Amino acid sequence: MPPRLGAPRFRDLSQLSLMKPLRIGIDVHSIGSQNGGNETYYHELVRALTQAPREHHFILYYTKRGALNSLGEQDSFSLKRLWPAHRLLRIPLTLPWLAQHDRLDIFHAQYIVPPLLNCKTVTTIPDIAYEHFPQFFPVQQRAWLRTLVPRSARRADHIITVSEHSKRDLIGTYGIEEHKITVTYEGAGAAFRPIDRQKAKDRLAHEYQINDDFILYVGRLQARKNIGRLVGAYSQIRKSGYRHKLVVVGKAGSLFQPVLSKIRELRLESEILFRGYVPDEDLPCFYSGADVFAYPSFYEGFGLPVLESMACGTPVVTSQGSSLDEIAGNAALFIDPLDELSIANALKRLLGDPQLAKRLAQDGLRRSREFSFRNAARQTIDVYERLMQEKRPIMA
C-alpha cells in the first residue's frame, strides 16, 4: 500500500515575505479542449493557485475560446489568447515572444518547454505512456512526443509530475536527476461529493435518457484506456444474468474504431450507452448514480476519474500497475487489465456483494480526502519560489 499523503514541507514564512511578487506565465492551451485529464489538471490548478495566500501574478496563455468562460476573471491573473495557435508555431515562436514581452520570471509549460526563453522554466509531464505503449498513439503524435518531450525534460529547470510512479518513470526512461522532479498529487474538485442516488438517477433519466442500473466508465475514448476489454468483460457479465447497462462518458480519441466494431460484433449496441463529453457539473450525478465505476486502463500517470468516483462514494474497479494502485490504495478492487475474465469477475463481485460494495465506497471516500489541488497548488508555488531564490537544486 502506498504511504499516506502528507502536507508539503515549506520554508520559513519570513523568507517568503521578502520575495517580490513573481510574474508567472502558464500554458493553459488544454483548457476548453474537452480532452479530459490535462484540461482538468490545469483548470483546477489555476483555480487553486489564485486562492493561495501569495501576491504573484499569473498570465494564462490560452487557445480555446471556451477557456474564457471556464476561467472567468480575477485580479490575480490575466488571460492572453495565443495566435498563431497551432503547436508548430505556438511553441517555437508565439510563446517565446510573449514570455519576453510580458517580462516573465517563470514559464510553466505543458510537456514541451519552448526554446529561447529568457526566464526560469517548469514543465508538467503527467506521464510518458507513449514510450511504453506506442501502438496506442497515432504515428505523428508518437514521433512528436518521443522527439521533443525528452529534450524538454532535460532542458527545463524543474519538472512537476503527478505520481511517484511517473517520477520513477521519468528517472528511469530519460535519466532525469531525482532532485529535479517534484510530485504534486491531483485531487477531485469540490463538486465531486456523494449525491442522493435517486436524485442523481432522476436527473440522468431526464437529461441523458439513462433509465436503468449501470456500470460507468469516464475518460477519453482512447485505445490505451482498454475499453475494448471492458466491453468484452461486460458481455460476459450479461451472459451471467446481470442486466446493467454500460454507460461510457468521454470524448472520442485516437484509434477507437476497433472498440465500436467489437460492440457491433457482440450485438451490444443497445446495451452500451455513449454519452460523449459531459460537463463537470453533471459528472457527480453519473458517478453517484452508478453501481460500479470501471477504469481498466493500461497505463496512467494519475487516473483522476478513479479519485472522482471515490469522492462521490461509488466503488471502483481499476487496474494493477502504473499509478492506479498508488492512488487508489486499498480502496478499490484491482484487476489484470490484460485479462477480460479478471475484469468480469471483479465487476460481478461488486454487483453481487452489497457489503463489499459498501465497504469500498466508504474506503474510497476516506482515500479521496487525502488528495487535493489545494496542496498541489501550494507545492507548485513552492517550486516557483525556490527556483527564483535558490541556486542549489530543488529537493523534492
DAHU-V83973 format. One record per helix or strand of 2 or more residues. SS is the DSSP state (helix for helix, strand for strand). FROM is the first residue (numbers start at 0). TO is the last residue. If there is no record, write none. Layout:
BEGIN
{{SS;FROM;TO} {SS;FROM;TO}}
END
This chain:
BEGIN
{{helix;12;16} {strand;22;26} {helix;36;50} {strand;56;61} {helix;65;70} {strand;76;80} {helix;86;100} {strand;105;109} {strand;119;123} {helix;128;131} {helix;133;135} {helix;138;154} {strand;157;160} {helix;163;173} {helix;177;179} {strand;180;182} {helix;196;207} {strand;213;217} {helix;222;224} {helix;226;238} {strand;244;248} {helix;256;264} {strand;271;273} {helix;279;288} {strand;291;294} {helix;303;310} {strand;315;318} {helix;323;327} {strand;332;334} {helix;339;351} {helix;353;367} {helix;372;388}}
END
